[in-house]
């Protein structure tokens, strides 16, 4: 038999009295501490008193619920009766739905629906005929377009962002052709080769051990009666110091956006990290060496130049030759702006045939004078570069990182965060003569 509220009150009272007896016994005995047995008994009585109190609260809640249901009466069908046909109806005549059937099933089995169907020709509805029902007190047309009708049950087909931020990002390839490096310092010192003098030549045997003669300029001998002097060659070197530069940017976001949409976090990360690499590529080509800018290839002293000659193909080829003959290097890539590359792709011979395959050919995937093409907007239109990019080094000091903080301005109290992307790197050209800047303007 279930206990009543009165039973649980008596039980709680009993255990509380027992607990008090144990406490009073310890107080009478010169306020001694509880023994181990007394502590265990005290905990047991208090736990049982607490459990009884919880049951009392539960029964009180159930009683309040019963009282409320009784007051509601017909509204929640406590006074409903079952009809001979098995349906249930309240005292006020309200027909209760059958819980075993869906709302749609009850609608199609209703007398109103069946009566309307019987009136329709061939058991169907005429065009534009509305189906209404007063079933369950509803007197509105069920439609699919309204959010307050059947349309409320239709969920949007959410596909997320089908095109990512890469739709607004240019391909970055310059890292692929330069020499990668690492540094653990804030400053990088390296040796740049500025010129080479090769005076190697056949040398006659000395005819005297005396030294009445001395070598002249450019390997020539003055009064070379004794013979045997060797010509002098040389390499001009320069010690270059370049500082590690910081490239960074940030954007604000709400904590709610970051918490509720994992995709947003991914897009933010991808967007910020890409921005660093784009600026890095621009700096490697166009950096002017002032302030916090790199010394980019376009501003390095000693880089060769090639003026426009006859046509584009000839100009590109002559520039490659200079890398080989003057720079004593082997070119490994062309850097070309997309607009100039388009002009190259559209070149035709005298019979209107495209040199680079035309619309159905490989286009820019084909090499130019047996060298790969790096298409980049870091190179300004009307200019191109060719060279041995292995003689340009990118030193990574600190790989790109993403940091998030709410300590910026008043972001903490506004539930905002600052998302910061940052990287540190240095760039250097080891041999400027191994590169040629090409002027594409006729």
C-alpha positions in Angstrom: 0.0 0.0 0.0 1.3 3.4 -1.0 2.4 5.7 1.7 0.5 9.0 2.3 1.9 12.4 3.0 1.1 11.8 6.7 3.1 8.6 6.7 6.2 10.3 5.2 5.9 13.2 7.7 5.9 10.7 10.6 8.9 8.9 9.1 10.9 12.1 8.7 10.0 13.2 12.2 11.2 9.8 13.6 14.6 10.0 12.0 15.1 13.7 12.9 14.4 12.8 16.6 16.9 9.9 16.5 19.5 12.3 15.0 18.9 14.8 17.8 19.3 12.1 20.5 22.8 11.3 19.2 23.7 15.0 19.1 22.5 15.6 22.6 24.4 12.6 24.0 27.7 14.0 22.6 27.0 17.4 24.0 26.3 16.1 27.5 29.5 14.2 27.5 31.7 17.4 27.7 31.1 18.3 24.1 33.0 15.3 22.8 33.3 14.4 19.1 31.0 11.8 17.6 32.3 8.3 17.7 32.6 6.4 14.4 29.5 4.5 15.1 27.5 7.6 16.0 28.7 9.4 12.9 27.4 6.5 10.7 24.1 6.4 12.5 23.7 10.2 12.3 24.4 10.1 8.5 21.9 7.3 8.0 19.0 9.1 10.0 19.6 12.4 8.1 19.6 10.6 4.7 16.3 8.8 5.5 14.8 12.1 6.8 15.8 13.8 3.6 14.4 11.0 1.4 11.1 11.2 3.3 10.9 15.0 2.8 11.5 14.5 -1.0 8.5 12.1 -1.1 6.4 14.6 0.7 7.2 17.3 -1.9 6.4 14.8 -4.7 3.0 13.9 -3.3 2.2 17.5 -2.7 3.0 18.2 -6.4 0.8 15.4 -7.5 -2.1 16.5 -5.4 -1.8 20.1 -6.8 -1.9 18.6 -10.3 -5.0 16.6 -9.6 -6.7 19.7 -8.2 -5.8 21.7 -11.3 -7.0 18.9 -13.6 -10.3 18.8 -11.7 -10.8 22.5 -12.2 -10.1 22.4 -15.9 -12.8 19.8 -16.4 -13.9 19.6 -20.0 -10.9 21.5 -21.3 -8.7 18.5 -20.8 -11.4 15.9 -20.9 -11.3 14.6 -17.3 -15.1 14.3 -17.4 -15.2 12.7 -20.8 -17.5 9.7 -21.4 -17.3 7.0 -24.1 -20.0 6.8 -26.6 -21.5 3.6 -28.1 -19.4 4.0 -31.3 -16.2 4.1 -29.2 -15.6 7.9 -29.5 -15.0 10.0 -26.4 -17.0 13.2 -25.7 -16.9 15.7 -22.9 -20.0 17.0 -21.1 -20.0 20.1 -23.3 -20.0 18.0 -26.5 -16.4 18.3 -27.4 -15.2 15.3 -29.4 -11.8 14.0 -28.2 -9.3 12.8 -30.8 -8.2 9.2 -30.9 -4.7 9.1 -29.7 -4.0 6.0 -31.7 -4.6 7.8 -35.0 -2.7 10.7 -36.6 -4.4 14.0 -37.2 -4.5 13.4 -40.9 -6.2 10.0 -40.5 -8.8 11.4 -38.2 -9.4 14.2 -40.7 -10.0 11.8 -43.6 -12.2 9.5 -41.4 -14.3 12.4 -40.2 -18.0 12.6 -41.1 -17.4 16.1 -42.6 -14.7 14.9 -44.9 -16.7 11.7 -46.0 -19.8 13.8 -46.6 -17.9 16.2 -48.8 -16.3 13.3 -50.7 -19.7 11.8 -51.3 -20.9 15.0 -53.0 -17.9 15.2 -55.3 -18.1 13.7 -58.9 -16.4 10.3 -59.3 -15.2 10.5 -55.7 -12.9 13.4 -56.5 -12.8 17.2 -55.9 -13.5 19.7 -58.5 -10.8 22.2 -59.6 -10.2 24.9 -57.0 -12.7 23.2 -54.5 -11.7 24.0 -51.0 -11.8 21.3 -48.3 -12.8 22.7 -44.9 -13.6 20.9 -41.7 -15.0 22.0 -38.3 -13.4 19.0 -36.8 -11.7 19.8 -33.4 -13.0 23.4 -33.7 -10.8 24.1 -36.8 -12.3 26.2 -39.5 -9.4 27.1 -41.8 -8.1 25.8 -45.1 -5.1 23.6 -44.8 -2.5 25.1 -47.2 1.2 24.4 -47.8 2.3 28.0 -48.4 1.3 29.5 -45.1 3.6 29.3 -42.0 0.4 29.2 -39.9 -1.1 26.2 -41.7 0.4 23.1 -43.4 3.4 25.2 -44.4 4.6 25.2 -40.8 5.3 21.5 -41.2 7.6 22.0 -44.2 11.2 22.3 -43.4 13.6 24.3 -45.6 16.1 22.3 -47.6 19.2 23.7 -46.0 22.4 23.1 -48.0 24.7 25.5 -46.2 27.4 27.4 -48.2 27.7 25.6 -51.5 30.5 27.9 -52.7 33.2 28.6 -50.1 35.3 31.6 -49.8 37.8 30.1 -52.2 35.5 31.6 -54.9 37.0 34.9 -54.0 40.6 33.8 -53.6 43.3 33.6 -56.2 45.5 30.5 -56.5 48.8 30.9 -54.7 51.8 29.1 -56.2 54.9 31.2 -55.6 55.8 29.2 -52.5 56.1 26.2 -54.7 59.0 27.5 -56.8 61.2 29.4 -54.2 63.5 27.7 -51.8 61.8 27.1 -48.4 63.8 27.8 -45.2 63.4 28.2 -41.5 64.9 30.5 -38.9 64.7 30.8 -35.1 65.9 34.4 -35.0 64.3 37.8 -35.7 67.1 38.7 -38.2 68.5 36.7 -41.1 72.0 37.4 -42.5 73.0 35.9 -45.8 75.5 36.3 -48.6 74.3 37.8 -51.9 76.4 37.2 -55.0 76.5 40.5 -56.9 79.0 39.7 -59.6 81.4 37.1 -60.8 84.7 37.7 -62.8 86.1 34.6 -64.5 89.6 35.4 -65.9 90.7 31.8 -66.3 93.2 31.4 -69.2 96.1 29.2 -70.3 99.3 30.2 -68.5 102.9 29.7 -70.0 105.6 28.1 -67.9 107.9 30.4 -66.0 111.3 31.0 -67.6 113.0 32.5 -64.6 112.9 32.2 -60.8 113.4 35.9 -60.5 110.5 38.2 -60.0 111.2 41.2 -62.1 107.6 41.4 -63.3 104.2 41.9 -61.8 100.7 41.0 -63.0 98.8 43.9 -64.6 95.1 44.7 -64.9 92.7 42.1 -66.0 95.3 39.3 -65.9 97.8 41.0 -68.2 101.4 41.0 -67.3 103.8 44.0 -67.2 107.4 43.2 -68.2 106.6 39.6 -67.9 110.1 38.4 -68.6 110.0 35.7 -66.0 106.5 34.4 -67.0 104.3 32.0 -65.1 101.9 34.5 -63.5 98.3 33.3 -63.3 95.3 35.6 -64.0 93.1 36.6 -61.1 89.3 36.0 -61.0 86.9 37.1 -58.4 83.4 36.9 -56.9 81.8 40.0 -55.5 79.8 39.3 -52.4 77.6 41.3 -50.1 76.4 40.5 -46.7 72.6 41.2 -46.6 70.7 41.6 -43.3 67.0 41.2 -43.5 64.6 41.4 -40.6 61.8 38.9 -40.0 58.5 40.6 -40.8 55.1 40.1 -39.2 52.1 39.7 -41.5 48.7 39.8 -39.6 45.1 40.7 -39.8 42.0 40.1 -37.6 38.2 40.2 -37.7 35.5 40.4 -35.1 32.8 37.8 -34.5 30.1 37.1 -31.8 30.6 34.2 -29.5 27.1 33.0 -30.5 28.1 32.8 -34.1 31.2 30.8 -33.2 29.3 28.5 -30.8 26.3 27.9 -33.1 27.9 27.4 -36.5 31.0 25.2 -36.8 31.0 26.0 -40.5 31.4 29.7 -39.7 34.5 28.9 -37.6 36.0 27.0 -40.5 35.3 29.7 -43.0 36.8 32.3 -40.8 40.0 30.3 -40.3 40.3 29.6 -44.0 39.7 33.2 -44.9 42.2 34.7 -42.4 44.9 32.1 -43.2 44.5 32.7 -46.9 44.8 36.4 -46.4 48.3 36.0 -44.9 49.5 33.9 -47.8 48.2 36.3 -50.4 50.0 39.3 -48.8 53.1 37.2 -48.4 53.1 36.5 -52.2 52.6 40.2 -52.9 55.5 41.1 -50.6 57.9 38.6 -52.2 57.4 40.3 -55.6 56.4 43.9 -54.9 57.8 44.6 -51.4 59.8 47.9 -51.5 62.0 47.1 -48.5 60.8 50.1 -46.5 59.3 49.9 -43.0 57.8 46.5 -42.5 57.8 45.5 -46.1 60.0 42.7 -47.6 62.6 43.6 -50.2 60.7 42.0 -53.1 62.1 40.7 -56.4 61.0 43.9 -58.2 63.1 46.1 -56.0 66.3 44.0 -55.6 69.3 45.7 -57.2 71.1 43.6 -59.8 68.0 41.9 -61.3 68.4 41.9 -65.1 65.8 43.5 -67.4 64.6 42.5 -70.8 62.9 45.0 -73.1 60.1 44.1 -75.6 61.6 42.7 -78.8 59.6 42.0 -82.0 56.8 40.0 -80.3 55.9 38.3 -77.0 57.3 34.9 -77.7 60.7 36.3 -78.8 60.8 38.6 -75.7 60.1 35.7 -73.3 62.8 33.6 -75.0 65.4 36.3 -74.9 64.8 36.8 -71.2 65.3 33.1 -70.5 68.6 33.3 -72.4 69.9 36.1 -70.1 69.2 33.9 -67.1 71.5 31.3 -68.6 74.3 33.5 -70.1 74.5 36.4 -67.7 73.1 34.9 -64.6 74.8 31.5 -65.2 71.7 29.8 -63.9 69.0 27.6 -65.2 65.5 29.2 -65.1 62.8 27.1 -63.5 59.7 29.2 -64.0 58.0 32.2 -65.5 55.8 34.5 -63.4 53.0 36.1 -65.5 49.9 38.2 -64.6 46.6 36.5 -65.6 45.8 39.3 -68.2 49.2 38.9 -69.9 48.8 35.1 -69.8 45.5 35.5 -71.6 47.2 37.5 -74.3 49.8 34.7 -74.6 47.1 32.0 -74.9 45.4 33.9 -77.7 48.5 34.2 -79.9 48.0 32.8 -83.4 50.2 32.0 -86.4 49.7 33.3 -89.9 47.0 30.7 -90.5 45.0 31.7 -87.4 46.1 28.6 -85.4 46.6 29.1 -81.7 50.1 28.5 -80.5 49.0 27.1 -77.2 46.2 24.8 -78.2 43.3 27.2 -78.4 40.0 26.8 -76.6 40.1 23.0 -76.7 43.8 22.7 -75.8 45.6 22.6 -72.6 46.0 26.4 -72.6 48.1 27.8 -69.7 48.9 24.3 -68.5 51.4 24.1 -71.4 54.9 25.3 -70.6 56.4 28.4 -72.2 59.8 27.7 -73.8 59.9 24.4 -71.8 59.4 26.2 -68.5 56.3 26.1 -66.2 54.1 29.2 -65.8 53.1 30.5 -62.4 50.0 32.6 -62.9 49.9 35.3 -60.2 48.4 38.7 -59.6 51.4 39.6 -57.5 53.1 40.5 -60.8 51.6 43.7 -62.3 50.1 43.6 -65.7 52.6 44.4 -68.5 55.5 42.8 -66.6 56.7 39.3 -66.2 59.6 37.5 -64.5 61.8 34.5 -65.4 64.6 33.1 -63.3 66.0 30.4 -61.1 63.7 30.9 -58.2 65.6 28.3 -56.2 68.0 31.3 -55.6 65.3 33.1 -53.7 64.6 31.9 -50.2 61.6 32.3 -47.9 62.5 31.8 -44.3 59.5 30.9 -42.0 60.0 32.2 -38.5 56.6 31.4 -37.2 54.0 29.5 -39.1 50.5 31.0 -39.5 48.4 30.8 -36.4 44.9 31.7 -35.4 44.2 33.2 -31.9 40.9 34.2 -30.4 40.4 36.6 -27.5 37.6 38.7 -25.9 40.0 41.1 -24.2 40.0 43.6 -27.0 38.3 46.9 -26.1 34.9 46.2 -24.6 34.4 42.8 -26.4 34.2 40.9 -23.1 31.0 42.6 -22.0 29.5 42.5 -25.5 30.1 38.8 -26.1 32.4 39.6 -29.0 35.8 38.0 -29.8 38.7 39.2 -32.0 40.0 36.4 -34.3 43.7 37.1 -35.2 45.7 35.5 -37.9 49.5 36.1 -37.8 52.7 34.8 -39.4 56.4 35.8 -39.3 58.8 35.3 -42.2 61.7 36.8 -44.1 62.6 36.8 -47.8 65.9 37.1 -49.6 67.3 36.9 -53.2 70.7 35.2 -53.1 71.7 36.0 -56.7 69.8 38.8 -58.4 71.4 38.2 -61.8 69.6 34.8 -61.9 66.4 36.7 -62.5 65.1 38.9 -65.3 62.3 41.4 -65.3 60.5 41.3 -68.6 58.8 44.4 -70.2 55.8 43.1 -72.2 54.7 46.4 -73.6 55.5 47.0 -77.2 
